[in-house]
Amino acid sequence: MQPTWALAEIAGDLVEEKRVRIGLVGFGTVGTGVAKLICEKANAITAKMGVVLELGCVVDLDTTTPRPVTLPDGVLTSDLNQLLNDESITIGVELVGGTTIAKDIQLQMLRAGKHVVTANKALLAEHGAELYHVAHENGRCLAFEASCAGGIPIVTALRTGLAANEVTAMYGIVNGTCNYILSSMSSKQEEFAVALAQAQERGFAEADPTLDINGGDSAHKLAILGSMAFGYEIELDDIFVQGLEGVAQDDIRYGQEMGYCLKLLAIGEKNAEGRVSLRVHPSFIAADCSLARVDGSFNAISVFGDAVGETLYYGRGAGMMPTASAVVADIIDVALGNSATTFQHLQLKPRDEVASLVEPIDDCVSRFYIRVMAKDEPGVVAGYGQILGKNEISISGALQHEGHGPDNTVPVVITTHETPTRSMMAALKELGDSELFSGEPVCIRIVDIPEDKDL
Ligand code: HSE
């Protein structure tokens, strides 16, 4: 049994309080949530973590619109210099968003000697390497748990929780808007535009939802998570991105008939040669796998480590309080000194060393779902069989119902065994050019998430 005096000493260490003053830039939705947590939960946080959080300054151009939080007197200002020049403020939180002014603010805060906490995924995805470099130069840390998957502590899991592992693969549902749309289309047979309007009404979608829908937001998050998982400086250009544009109710229904559920996945996979495939695209996954059960605006990331096997992280990926939860967790970690240690060891292999380790999409091997609108006449089955066979693509399933669509055409759905993307692209061109089929074929990747049954 442990002697009681030792426990008392340990407890003594833990109750020694650290006091930190925080400067917040951006008093919008997430900024308001962070201010609420700091102002309203300070005592509980002190009791649990031994840090006293004080809001020294909140900077926003709009100092008049009422927010649902009461700030201490004199804290709200429109002058960033008030934060930069206040030496008692050691942590600066950037919640402005975007990649221009926000970058400038982060650089100014780092150069003024503040540690920086941010939720800014676009900025880190585009300029992360430069910002990490400036932080290191100034002996400060940059913490960004809130940049990916809102309240889910996935960055911490990758940085420390899975530190003993080589990450071999990760599969993430990291955009709540897209997941909400696909869930509504799957379970309520909503049309795409109706489901998107609902996501906007509920506040998951960005003000301009283009980046949600076109996969750009998921790619930003994959660039950050992939860097943490694989230890590379990943650039957005390394990531193949296909969004939800063109996803049709029919394909969701045919996929369901064949045992699949459609999700927009952000994928990082290390192949046998050690190359990493990084991609965001609509993905048919087995309807009975864990990620298929992640519905609505929820996010989830499945990460495979060579020691641990599969781990799954689930929660709210957006919104005021979930994102604020991650920001405040970072603030506490910086205050405790943990972030300084982990950030000091964040050494990503630079671009020039890793460019050849990123697998080009043409080489990426996958199974595929294809839908063609076939003319209902002799030779159609032989026609697609011949085109796929010629391109060395093996069919694993096919589906055609009786009855006609418009112009005497009938939808034919084909699933394939694994094939390189370049072969599939060649076959799709031939299918599109063939007189046996009308319009362009629809093509969606089938992703077989590995099963971890053996541990
Ligand atoms: N628009 C994003 C989403 C918010 O839908 O997930 C969080 O980044």
Boltz pocket constraint, residues with backbone or C-beta under 6 A from the ligand:
constraints:
  - pocket:
      binder: B
      contacts: [[A, 147], [A, 149], [A, 150], [A, 174], [A, 175], [A, 176], [A, 177], [A, 178], [A, 204], [A, 205], [A, 206], [A, 212], [A, 217], [A, 297], [A, 317], [A, 318], [A, 319]]
      max_distance: 6.0
